[in-house]
């Protein structure tokens, strides 16, 4: 499975979990088990945690992609720029 697929699956699961969490908090609020402010604060905290986890996951995916590209031996932008500079120097 590609890292991008894993990221998409993770984000999809996060959105489903967020929707379900909102429903559960709404029910608890209706029954008076949590106040509107408590529910709102909980959702804000959950969103902040989810954003932090999403950023960490994206960083891990970037690192894994970078490793795979290095293992494949593909030229980087820096490699190409260096080659261009050498060619330009030789043609001068």
MMTF fields as JSON, N, C-alpha, C and O atoms, coordinates in Angstrom:
{
  "mmtfVersion": "1.0.0",
  "mmtfProducer": "UNKNOWN",
  "numBonds": 367,
  "numAtoms": 368,
  "numGroups": 92,
  "numChains": 1,
  "numModels": 1,
  "chainsPerModel": [1],
  "groupsPerChain": [92],
  "chainIdList": ["A"],
  "bondAtomList": [4, 2, 8, 6, 12, 10, 16, 14, 20, 18, 24, 22, 28, 26, 32, 30, 36, 34, 40, 38, 44, 42, 48, 46, 52, 50, 56, 54, 60, 58, 64, 62, 68, 66, 72, 70, 76, 74, 80, 78, 84, 82, 88, 86, 92, 90, 96, 94, 100, 98, 104, 102, 108, 106, 112, 110, 116, 114, 120, 118, 124, 122, 128, 126, 132, 130, 136, 134, 140, 138, 144, 142, 148, 146, 152, 150, 156, 154, 160, 158, 164, 162, 168, 166, 172, 170, 176, 174, 180, 178, 184, 182, 188, 186, 192, 190, 196, 194, 200, 198, 204, 202, 208, 206, 212, 210, 216, 214, 220, 218, 224, 222, 228, 226, 232, 230, 236, 234, 240, 238, 244, 242, 248, 246, 252, 250, 256, 254, 260, 258, 264, 262, 268, 266, 272, 270, 276, 274, 280, 278, 284, 282, 288, 286, 292, 290, 296, 294, 300, 298, 304, 302, 308, 306, 312, 310, 316, 314, 320, 318, 324, 322, 328, 326, 332, 330, 336, 334, 340, 338, 344, 342, 348, 346, 352, 350, 356, 354, 360, 358, 364, 362],
  "bondOrderList": [1, 1, 1, 1, 1, 1, 1, 1, 1, 1, 1, 1, 1, 1, 1, 1, 1, 1, 1, 1, 1, 1, 1, 1, 1, 1, 1, 1, 1, 1, 1, 1, 1, 1, 1, 1, 1, 1, 1, 1, 1, 1, 1, 1, 1, 1, 1, 1, 1, 1, 1, 1, 1, 1, 1, 1, 1, 1, 1, 1, 1, 1, 1, 1, 1, 1, 1, 1, 1, 1, 1, 1, 1, 1, 1, 1, 1, 1, 1, 1, 1, 1, 1, 1, 1, 1, 1, 1, 1, 1, 1],
  "groupList": [{"groupName": "UNK", "atomNameList": ["N", "CA", "C", "O"], "elementList": ["N", "C", "C", "O"], "formalChargeList": [0, 0, 0, 0], "bondAtomList": [1, 0, 2, 1, 3, 2], "bondOrderList": [1, 1, 2], "singleLetterCode": "X", "chemCompType": "L-PEPTIDE LINKING"}],
  "groupTypeList": [0, 0, 0, 0, 0, 0, 0, 0, 0, 0, 0, 0, 0, 0, 0, 0, 0, 0, 0, 0, 0, 0, 0, 0, 0, 0, 0, 0, 0, 0, 0, 0, 0, 0, 0, 0, 0, 0, 0, 0, 0, 0, 0, 0, 0, 0, 0, 0, 0, 0, 0, 0, 0, 0, 0, 0, 0, 0, 0, 0, 0, 0, 0, 0, 0, 0, 0, 0, 0, 0, 0, 0, 0, 0, 0, 0, 0, 0, 0, 0, 0, 0, 0, 0, 0, 0, 0, 0, 0, 0, 0, 0],
  "groupIdList": [1, 2, 3, 4, 5, 6, 7, 8, 9, 10, 11, 12, 13, 14, 15, 16, 17, 18, 19, 20, 21, 22, 23, 24, 25, 26, 27, 28, 29, 30, 31, 32, 33, 34, 35, 36, 37, 38, 39, 40, 41, 42, 43, 44, 45, 46, 47, 48, 49, 50, 51, 52, 53, 54, 55, 56, 57, 58, 59, 60, 61, 62, 63, 64, 65, 66, 67, 68, 69, 70, 71, 72, 73, 74, 75, 76, 77, 78, 79, 80, 81, 82, 83, 84, 85, 86, 87, 88, 89, 90, 91, 92],
  "secStructList": [7, 7, 2, 2, 2, 2, 2, 2, 2, 2, 2, 2, 2, 2, 2, 2, 2, 2, 2, 2, 2, 2, 2, 2, 2, 2, 2, 2, 2, 2, 6, 6, 1, 1, 7, 2, 2, 2, 2, 2, 2, 2, 2, 2, 2, 2, 2, 2, 2, 2, 2, 2, 2, 2, 2, 2, 2, 2, 2, 2, 2, 2, 2, 2, 2, 2, 2, 2, 2, 2, 2, 2, 6, 7, 7, 7, 2, 2, 2, 2, 2, 2, 2, 2, 2, 2, 2, 2, 2, 2, 2, 7],
  "xCoordList": [0.844, 0.0, 0.888, 1.874, 0.544, 1.338, 1.126, 0.054, 2.161, 2.014, 0.838, 0.162, 0.596, -0.516, -1.849, -2.755, -1.964, -3.184, -3.384, -4.497, -2.29, -2.375, -2.812, -3.632, -2.26, -2.634, -4.112, -4.816, -4.581, -5.997, -6.905, -7.938, -6.509, -7.302, -7.335, -8.379, -6.197, -6.124, -6.988, -7.679, -6.947, -7.767, -9.247, -10.066, -9.591, -10.989, -11.497, -12.605, -10.684, -11.058, -11.194, -12.089, -10.311, -10.369, -11.665, -12.295, -12.066, -13.31, -14.523, -15.449, -14.518, -15.617, -15.667, -16.738, -14.503, -14.44, -14.934, -15.64, -14.568, -15.003, -16.528, -17.158, -17.11, -18.567, -19.245, -20.215, -18.73, -19.311, -19.155, -20.08, -18.006, -17.767, -18.744, -19.267, -18.983, -19.948, -21.337, -22.05, -21.724, -23.038, -23.138, -24.13, -22.11, -22.11, -22.168, -22.928, -21.369, -21.384, -22.747, -23.228, -23.358, -24.69, -25.709, -26.539, -25.642, -26.541, -26.301, -27.249, -25.025, -24.703, -25.189, -25.648, -25.071, -25.537, -27.063, -27.583, -27.775, -29.236, -29.69, -30.666, -28.964, -29.33, -28.829, -29.095, -28.116, -27.63, -26.403, -26.065, -25.731, -24.557, -23.3, -22.347, -23.306, -22.226, -22.85, -23.909, -22.194, -22.704, -22.269, -21.386, -22.901, -22.551, -21.082, -20.35, -20.671, -19.285, -18.301, -17.248, -18.634, -17.757, -17.639, -16.553, -18.773, -18.777, -17.957, -17.17, -18.148, -17.418, -15.919, -15.124, -15.528, -14.109, -13.502, -12.377, -14.265, -13.776, -13.528, -12.502, -14.473, -14.316, -13.128, -12.384, -12.945, -11.802, -10.487, -9.546, -10.429, -9.227, -8.97, -7.834, -10.052, -9.922, -9.437, -8.606, -9.944, -9.509, -8.028, -7.288, -7.598, -6.191, -5.293, -4.247, -5.71, -4.925, -4.888, -3.843, -6.027, -6.101, -5.2, -4.524, -5.19, -4.342, -2.868, -2.081, -2.505, -1.126, -0.734, 0.363, -1.628, -1.36, -1.292, -0.479, -2.131, -2.119, -0.781, -0.199, -0.302, 0.98, 2.118, 3.029, 2.07, 3.107, 3.07, 4.116, 1.871, 1.731, 2.26, 2.964, 1.931, 2.408, 3.934, 4.557, 4.537, 5.998, 6.594, 7.605, 5.957, 6.447, 6.321, 7.217, 5.233, 5.038, 6.11, 6.695, 6.363, 7.414, 8.765, 9.502, 9.092, 10.357, 10.441, 11.477, 9.343, 9.337, 9.483, 10.212, 8.8, 8.906, 10.341, 10.898, 10.928, 12.314, 13.25, 14.14, 13.053, 13.882, 13.748, 14.742, 12.513, 12.264, 12.94, 13.56, 12.823, 13.45, 14.968, 15.62, 15.534, 16.984, 17.398, 18.41, 16.629, 16.935, 16.856, 17.574, 15.979, 15.834, 16.975, 17.189, 17.705, 18.833, 18.414, 19.164, 17.239, 16.777, 17.523, 17.911, 17.715, 18.392, 17.486, 16.278, 18.111, 17.374, 17.491, 18.241, 16.765, 16.878, 18.304, 18.831, 18.926, 20.311, 21.259, 22.175, 21.038, 21.871, 21.756, 22.761, 20.546, 20.312, 20.927, 21.527, 20.779, 21.368, 22.89, 23.517, 23.479, 24.932, 25.375, 26.379, 24.625, 24.945, 24.824, 25.667, 23.795, 23.615, 24.784, 25.295, 25.193, 26.32, 27.592, 28.357, 27.826, 29.016, 28.96, 29.964, 27.793, 27.653, 27.866, 28.506, 27.333, 27.479, 28.954, 29.45, 29.641, 31.054, 31.897, 32.821, 31.564, 32.324, 32.083, 32.978, 30.884, 30.568, 31.098, 31.101, 31.53, 32.047, 33.483, 34.069],
  "yCoordList": [-1.178, 0.0, 1.24, 1.297, 2.229, 3.451, 4.341, 4.321, 5.131, 6.055, 7.014, 7.365, 7.435, 8.36, 7.687, 8.32, 6.388, 5.645, 5.559, 5.715, 5.309, 5.238, 6.572, 6.619, 7.657, 8.991, 9.248, 9.756, 8.904, 9.094, 8.284, 8.772, 7.042, 6.201, 6.788, 6.804, 7.264, 7.86, 9.09, 9.281, 9.93, 11.147, 10.801, 11.42, 9.82, 9.395, 8.882, 9.212, 8.08, 7.554, 8.686, 8.667, 9.672, 10.808, 11.593, 11.998, 11.808, 12.542, 11.767, 12.352, 10.449, 9.625, 9.684, 9.817, 9.583, 9.631, 10.979, 11.04, 12.061, 13.403, 13.51, 14.03, 13.018, 13.051, 12.251, 12.709, 11.068, 10.211, 10.859, 10.827, 11.441, 12.117, 13.272, 13.482, 14.01, 15.111, 14.622, 15.25, 13.486, 12.902, 12.492, 12.784, 11.819, 11.35, 12.532, 12.509, 13.562, 14.747, 15.445, 15.946, 15.475, 16.063, 15.325, 15.943, 13.998, 13.196, 13.432, 13.576, 13.47, 13.717, 15.098, 15.285, 16.038, 17.401, 17.422, 18.049, 16.727, 16.672, 16.069, 16.519, 15.04, 14.381, 15.135, 14.73, 16.213, 17.018, 16.462, 16.885, 15.515, 14.909, 15.763, 15.656, 16.608, 17.58, 18.905, 18.936, 19.982, 21.297, 21.598, 20.941, 22.592, 23.016, 23.461, 23.144, 24.197, 24.669, 23.509, 23.527, 22.496, 21.325, 20.573, 20.154, 20.413, 19.717, 20.501, 19.925, 21.815, 22.665, 22.588, 22.456, 22.67, 22.62, 21.261, 21.179, 20.206, 18.868, 18.742, 18.207, 19.237, 19.173, 20.003, 19.581, 21.172, 22.018, 21.319, 21.337, 20.704, 19.97, 18.791, 18.528, 18.091, 16.945, 17.397, 16.727, 18.52, 19.052, 19.411, 19.125, 20.034, 20.425, 19.186, 19.165, 18.156, 16.913, 16.26, 15.782, 16.245, 15.628, 16.367, 15.74, 17.689, 18.475, 18.165, 18.01, 18.077, 17.766, 16.383, 16.199, 15.414, 14.055, 13.996, 13.256, 14.762, 14.806, 15.36, 14.838, 16.418, 17.003, 16.015, 15.911, 15.293, 14.298, 13.168, 12.704, 12.729, 11.667, 12.14, 11.395, 13.356, 13.886, 13.948, 13.651, 14.332, 14.391, 12.988, 12.798, 12.008, 10.625, 10.119, 9.434, 10.443, 10.015, 10.643, 9.973, 11.94, 12.607, 11.922, 11.705, 11.584, 10.914, 9.551, 9.19, 8.8, 7.475, 7.593, 6.815, 8.554, 8.763, 9.153, 8.675, 10.012, 10.439, 9.229, 9.098, 8.34, 7.136, 6.263, 5.778, 6.068, 5.221, 5.815, 5.091, 7.12, 7.762, 7.642, 7.43, 7.776, 7.615, 6.187, 5.973, 5.214, 3.81, 3.49, 2.623, 4.198, 3.982, 4.633, 4.326, 5.528, 6.181, 7.248, 7.557, 7.807, 8.853, 10.154, 10.439, 10.926, 12.212, 13.203, 13.263, 13.976, 15.014, 16.33, 16.419, 17.335, 18.667, 19.178, 19.782, 18.934, 19.375, 18.656, 19.268, 17.353, 16.595, 17.175, 17.352, 17.465, 18.003, 19.394, 19.714, 20.22, 21.561, 21.468, 22.25, 20.518, 20.333, 19.902, 20.391, 18.991, 18.549, 19.699, 19.849, 20.496, 21.642, 22.611, 23.132, 22.838, 23.742, 23.204, 23.964, 21.883, 21.271, 21.376, 21.696, 21.108, 21.196, 22.633, 22.869, 23.556, 24.968, 25.375, 26.097, 24.908, 25.224, 24.63, 25.273, 23.369, 22.708, 23.351, 23.382, 23.858, 24.447, 25.877, 26.437, 26.452, 27.831, 27.882, 28.962],
  "zCoordList": [0.0, 0.0, 0.0, 0.735, -0.819, -0.93, 0.298, 0.904, 0.667, 1.793, 1.609, 2.577, 0.374, 0.12, 0.446, 0.988, 0.11, 0.422, 1.934, 2.436, 2.648, 4.109, 4.691, 5.607, 4.155, 4.623, 4.364, 5.236, 3.183, 2.849, 3.765, 4.223, 4.027, 4.917, 6.326, 6.979, 6.779, 8.114, 8.236, 9.237, 7.21, 7.241, 7.169, 7.848, 6.352, 6.265, 7.603, 8.025, 8.258, 9.582, 10.582, 11.427, 10.492, 11.417, 11.227, 12.204, 9.97, 9.727, 10.233, 10.795, 10.032, 10.544, 12.069, 12.662, 12.688, 14.15, 14.66, 15.666, 13.974, 14.368, 14.304, 15.224, 13.22, 13.086, 14.197, 14.802, 14.456, 15.491, 16.858, 17.669, 17.117, 18.385, 18.572, 19.666, 17.508, 17.581, 17.927, 18.71, 17.336, 17.634, 19.104, 19.773, 19.592, 20.978, 21.939, 22.907, 21.677, 22.541, 22.491, 23.507, 21.317, 21.195, 22.048, 22.715, 22.023, 22.844, 24.34, 25.112, 24.738, 26.144, 26.592, 27.718, 25.686, 25.991, 26.158, 27.081, 25.251, 25.341, 26.667, 27.266, 27.117, 28.372, 29.6, 30.732, 29.381, 30.497, 31.186, 32.292, 30.544, 31.161, 30.973, 31.745, 29.943, 29.751, 29.338, 28.711, 29.691, 29.295, 27.867, 27.316, 27.288, 25.928, 25.89, 24.952, 26.92, 26.971, 27.085, 26.447, 27.895, 28.033, 26.704, 26.304, 26.038, 24.745, 23.724, 22.973, 23.703, 22.763, 23.04, 22.109, 24.304, 24.664, 24.302, 23.809, 24.555, 24.227, 22.718, 22.296, 21.911, 20.455, 19.99, 19.104, 20.578, 20.202, 20.538, 19.745, 21.72, 22.119, 21.176, 20.78, 20.826, 19.924, 18.549, 17.935, 18.065, 16.767, 16.811, 15.869, 17.899, 18.031, 18.041, 17.392, 18.781, 18.823, 17.44, 17.001, 16.765, 15.435, 14.449, 13.634, 14.52, 13.614, 13.882, 12.948, 15.15, 15.514, 15.009, 14.483, 15.168, 14.702, 13.177, 12.623, 12.501, 11.039, 10.543, 9.592, 11.195, 10.807, 11.038, 10.216, 12.15, 12.443, 11.415, 10.959, 11.053, 10.055, 8.7, 8.018, 8.311, 7.035, 7.023, 6.004, 8.144, 8.233, 8.094, 7.417, 8.742, 8.621, 7.191, 6.699, 6.525, 5.137, 4.252, 3.401, 4.461, 3.667, 3.872, 2.91, 5.109, 5.404, 4.72, 4.163, 4.768, 4.131, 2.622, 2.006, 2.026, 0.574, 0.228, -0.761, 1.036, 0.815, 0.869, 0.029, 1.857, 1.968, 0.727, 0.187, 0.281, -0.891, -2.123, -2.902, -2.298, -3.451, -3.384, -4.407, -2.188, -2.03, -2.361, -3.029, -1.902, -2.173, -3.664, -4.162, -4.366, -5.799, -6.571, -7.744, -5.918, -6.577, -7.575, -8.501, -7.401, -8.31, -8.045, -6.913, -9.08, -8.955, -8.229, -8.46, -7.345, -6.627, -7.391, -8.363, -6.964, -7.57, -7.458, -8.392, -6.31, -6.115, -7.073, -7.621, -7.272, -8.208, -9.617, -10.306, -10.034, -11.377, -11.509, -12.535, -10.474, -10.5, -10.599, -11.313, -9.887, -9.932, -11.331, -11.848, -11.935, -13.293, -14.29, -15.175, -14.152, -15.043, -14.915, -15.906, -13.665, -13.431, -14.075, -14.669, -13.959, -14.573, -16.08, -16.717, -16.665, -18.125, -18.609, -19.634, -17.873, -18.242, -18.17, -19.035, -17.139, -16.951, -18.081, -18.58, -18.488, -19.558, -20.922, -21.766, -21.128, -22.426, -22.556, -23.652, -21.479, -21.499, -21.928, -21.998]
}
